[in-house]
Each structure stands twice: as structure tokens, then as C-alpha cells.
């Protein structure tokens, strides 16, 4: 009998929504190029702009504030690099870039490249033991060099822990200093109200494949009046900010999936919160020394994401043992799967490096059920025991970390003060 698969890795990618796939197939059957002036081109242009309007309506934006991209990574790169360069064209003193220590690599890497190229002085802002930005540290940096900060970038919700960031406080502090804020909201729209107009943000990145659109879809929401320098040139598409022939079918899939996600957001969010609470409560009973990175987080984290830290285990062993039992999870961000280094998110939170090795991310989504959670919980004790035996067999001495946890608040870590990278 074929094994039933249980998919609990929605933070990496959600299953494609059937309605989105159907809508895309209809557009793929249409010939032409949306930039052409003939009837076929005009028909595609109508679909493209209708899709843009739907995306805007779902995310509290105007249609002209929606730049279609290939996903969240491109949107983040475009926002970080494009906003900084545009700000510097207006005022050469704007050389400072502030980002949090727990950002996705799609934000951290372009920020580091700008610093390496001498374009900016990069400051990486610390987070607390829950993984939330230290707003006081941000305010201190804004006050330290008035008129010199080009941009602040802070994610909406962390892709590994699910922890929500204090965006309202950050936007207020930056508005007082005249600094725009960009947010990577890739993990948010399925369960959180993402509204560009209400947020006060200058730019917001979203990705389609987290809400049921296919991989390769996304958008950068850019508040009207915000200057942006393009990363690529070669055409007037997307107001000249993202050249290339418009992938109309992908835009249609993004629009349909986002519209559906927003319509069912509250129902899905409530259901996932209940499933997550059951998962954490029962997992703690089964594994007494289990730690939840960021805490249980009711109201302060995404309702469907939990990062479990299992002392004495290796995350890869946990993943493969569960996969052999038909259960798909991850050890953290899918973008860093297979990387030999510990999660930079956990390091920034002050999590002991040995404990961080046993990270297991469980992320629920629209298709998740109680039966899925039960399947994971039924397998967890045996899997943890097997992972601990495997690690003990290769360890030169007693397996460390079995009583470890988060470092005490008094313990100094590099994440507790801003880290500066010279330009």
C-alpha cells in the first residue's frame, strides 16, 4: 500500500491552489505579448492589469504601486538596492543601511554586497531572545547619525521561527527621522493582514508560492512617490523598474491565489493556531527538554509556524527520519537547506550552538489537518530517540546540549549590540 504523505513545510512552499492553476492554464492558451498593440496583445494586457488590480486590492495598495517580480528574493533585492541607490541620488549623505540580524538572506546578502562595494555603511541590528528587533537599538542608531540613514529593512514575520516583528513601532520611529522602511512580508499574507496603505511602509515584498501560486511569482509593493532605482535595464515594463516581457499567466496565478488567501485568512489563521497549540502542548509532553524557539507566541508569531529545538539531535537526522515515515518538515529555511553552518536566526537570538543543531521547523498551511499533526506527534518520540542514538554514536563523549536552552539575558552575545560593516 502506498504511504500517505504528510506535508508540514508550508513555509517553504504551499501547494498550488487548483483555481490558480486553472486560471494560469487559460492564459497560457492565449497567444501574443502583452506589450503588443494588436488584439491578442491587448487581450493579454487586460488580463495583466486586471491581475495587478486584484493583487493591489488584496494587499491594500493601488494598482500603480504593484511591481510584479519573479518572487520574494527578487522583490527584496530590488527594494534594498533600488531604494538605497535612489535615496543616495537625492542626498549623497544617505550612506547608512540598517537591517535586523534575523532577515532572510534575500535581504542580508544584497545589504552585504552594498557594503562590500563601498556603497553603504551597514549596521545589523540586534534582536532579543525571542527574535524580535530591539527597537531601542534602532532608535539609538537613527539618533546617532541624523540625516544619514538611507533605509531600514525589517521582515514582517520570520521564516524560521514565525515570530512577528514590531513593525508599527519601527515605522513610527523611522517616520520621525524621515527614513523609509521596507519589509519582507513573504511569510505573512496567508494569515496576517498585509496592507501597504495602513502600514506606513515604503515598500513590501511578497511571494506567490507561499499562498498557493506557483514558484516564480511575487511582487514589490512600492508606495506612490517612493523613488526606486532599477536593478536591470532593457525595457519599459513595470514602469521601467523591472524590464522584461510580462509573464501574464504567472501574474494571473498570483492574483487568484492572493485573493483566495485573503478571503480565507481569518478562518485559516484561527484553525492553524489551534493546531499549533495542540502540536506544541503534546510535543512538550513527549520530549520533556524540548525548546520552542521564540516561545509559544500566541499573538506574537505566525499561527502555523513552530521551530522546535530538540537537544541531543541533529536537524538533518530528524528530517530524514521523518521523511522516511512519510512526513515532510524542514530544519529551518528551505533557502539554506544543506548548509553546514547553524542558523543565523538562532545565533542572533542567543541560542546555544549545540542546541541549534537540533532545529526542526514545522509549518502548517491551508491544507493542514489535525490528522497531519497527529501523524507527526505519533512519530516524534521514536524519531527523537533514533536521532539521539545516531548522534551519540558519533560523539567523542557525552552528547552536549541535552539540558541546554536559550542563553540567559545577561550573557553577552554579538546580537545584543548593533554590528557595523564599513562601506
URMOMO-V125938 format. One record per residue. N is the residue number from 1. D_FIRST is the distance of its C-alpha to the first C-alpha in Angstrom with 2 decimals. Layout:
# URMOMO-V125938
N D_FIRST
N D_FIRST
This chain:
# URMOMO-V125938
1 0.00
2 3.81
3 6.35
4 9.02
5 12.23
6 15.49
7 18.57
8 21.76
9 24.02
10 25.95
11 29.23
12 28.20
13 27.15
14 26.05
15 23.69
16 25.94
17 27.18
18 26.48
19 30.18
20 31.26
21 29.24
22 30.72
23 34.19
24 33.99
25 32.94
26 36.00
27 38.29
28 36.91
29 38.06
30 41.59
31 43.88
32 46.49
33 47.35
34 48.08
35 51.34
36 52.67
37 55.44
38 54.44
39 52.59
40 49.15
41 49.83
42 51.23
43 48.16
44 45.93
45 48.44
46 48.21
47 44.42
48 44.89
49 47.55
50 45.78
51 42.76
52 45.15
53 46.65
54 43.28
55 42.48
56 45.97
57 45.68
58 42.42
59 44.01
60 47.58
61 49.16
62 51.38
63 49.98
64 52.44
65 51.05
66 47.58
67 47.14
68 43.85
69 42.24
70 39.17
71 37.85
72 38.90
73 39.91
74 42.36
75 43.64
76 44.29
77 46.05
78 48.12
79 49.10
80 50.07
81 51.91
82 53.22
83 54.58
84 56.24
85 57.93
86 59.10
87 60.55
88 62.37
89 63.89
90 65.39
91 66.48
92 66.43
93 66.60
94 63.00
95 61.61
96 59.40
97 55.65
98 53.94
99 50.17
100 48.16
101 46.67
102 43.12
103 42.98
104 40.16
105 41.06
106 41.63
107 44.73
108 45.65
109 45.65
110 47.96
111 50.15
112 50.43
113 51.17
114 53.96
115 55.37
116 55.15
117 56.94
118 59.68
119 59.03
120 58.40
121 58.86
122 55.41
123 55.06
124 51.70
125 51.95
126 50.65
127 48.17
128 48.11
129 45.60
130 43.40
131 43.42
132 45.87
133 48.80
134 52.13
135 54.16
136 57.36
137 56.79
138 56.31
139 59.51
140 61.34
141 60.35
142 61.39
143 64.72
144 65.33
145 65.70
146 66.63
147 66.19
148 64.21
149 60.55
150 58.95
151 55.53
152 53.25
153 49.47
154 47.23
155 43.57
156 42.64
157 39.66
158 38.35
159 35.10
160 34.17
161 35.49
162 35.74
163 39.37
164 41.70
165 45.03
166 48.49
167 49.09
168 51.76
169 53.88
170 53.45
171 54.38
172 57.43
173 58.62
174 58.21
175 59.88
176 62.90
177 63.05
178 62.53
179 59.27
180 56.26
181 52.76
182 49.52
183 46.14
184 42.69
185 40.80
186 37.51
187 35.50
188 37.55
189 37.38
190 34.05
191 35.55
192 39.24
193 42.20
194 43.23
195 46.66
196 48.88
197 52.01
198 51.71
199 50.60
200 53.75
201 51.73
202 53.05
203 49.66
204 45.97
205 42.99
206 39.71
207 36.47
208 34.33
209 30.88
210 31.04
211 31.37
212 29.08
213 31.20
214 30.15
215 31.16
216 34.73
217 36.25
218 38.69
219 42.28
220 45.32
221 47.31
222 50.94
223 53.55
224 56.34
225 59.27
226 57.28
227 58.16
228 55.45
229 55.94
230 53.36
231 51.40
232 51.40
233 53.98
234 54.04
235 53.98
236 54.76
237 51.22
238 50.40
239 54.13
240 54.47
241 52.38
242 49.14
243 49.98
244 47.64
245 46.66
246 44.83
247 41.04
248 41.25
249 37.61
250 36.63
251 39.39
252 38.10
253 34.58
254 36.17
255 38.39
256 35.74
257 33.41
258 36.35
259 37.73
260 34.48
261 34.12
262 37.68
263 37.35
264 34.46
265 35.60
266 37.00
267 34.16
268 31.52
269 33.76
270 34.29
271 30.64
272 29.73
273 32.70
274 31.49
275 27.98
276 29.66
277 32.06
278 29.36
279 27.50
280 30.77
281 31.99
282 28.96
283 28.50
284 32.19
285 31.70
286 28.92
287 30.77
288 34.46
289 35.88
290 33.74
291 35.94
292 35.30
293 37.08
294 39.55
295 39.19
296 37.29
297 39.20
298 39.21
299 41.21
300 41.76
301 38.40
302 35.67
303 33.70
304 30.27
305 30.95
306 31.20
307 31.92
308 31.18
309 33.21
310 31.85
311 34.61
312 34.00
313 30.92
314 30.48
315 28.83
316 27.01
317 25.48
318 24.33
319 22.85
320 20.88
321 19.68
322 18.43
323 16.94
324 14.90
325 13.58
326 12.77
327 16.28
328 18.90
329 22.51
330 25.64
331 28.57
332 31.09
333 32.20
334 29.85
335 33.13
336 33.84
337 30.44
338 31.09
339 34.75
340 36.26
341 38.56
342 38.00
343 37.72
344 41.17
345 40.41
346 39.98
347 42.99
348 45.08
349 44.14
350 45.41
351 42.13
352 42.51
353 41.11
354 39.20
355 37.55
356 36.73
357 34.59
358 32.00
359 31.55
360 28.25
361 28.40
362 26.22
363 26.97
364 25.90
365 26.49
366 26.56
367 22.81
368 22.39
369 21.73
370 22.33
371 18.63
372 18.54
373 21.55
374 20.22
375 17.11
376 19.66
377 22.02
378 19.60
379 18.88
380 22.51
381 24.39
382 22.30
383 22.22
384 25.98
385 26.75
386 24.95
387 26.73
388 30.00
389 29.68
390 29.04
391 32.05
392 34.23
393 33.61
394 35.08
395 37.82
396 41.35
397 42.13
398 40.91
399 38.32
400 40.41
401 39.62
402 38.00
403 40.81
404 41.55
405 41.42
406 43.39
407 46.83
408 49.65
409 51.52
410 54.53
411 52.79
412 53.90
413 51.28
414 51.78
415 49.97
416 52.69
417 55.35
418 55.25
419 54.56
420 56.74
421 56.25
422 59.47
423 59.80
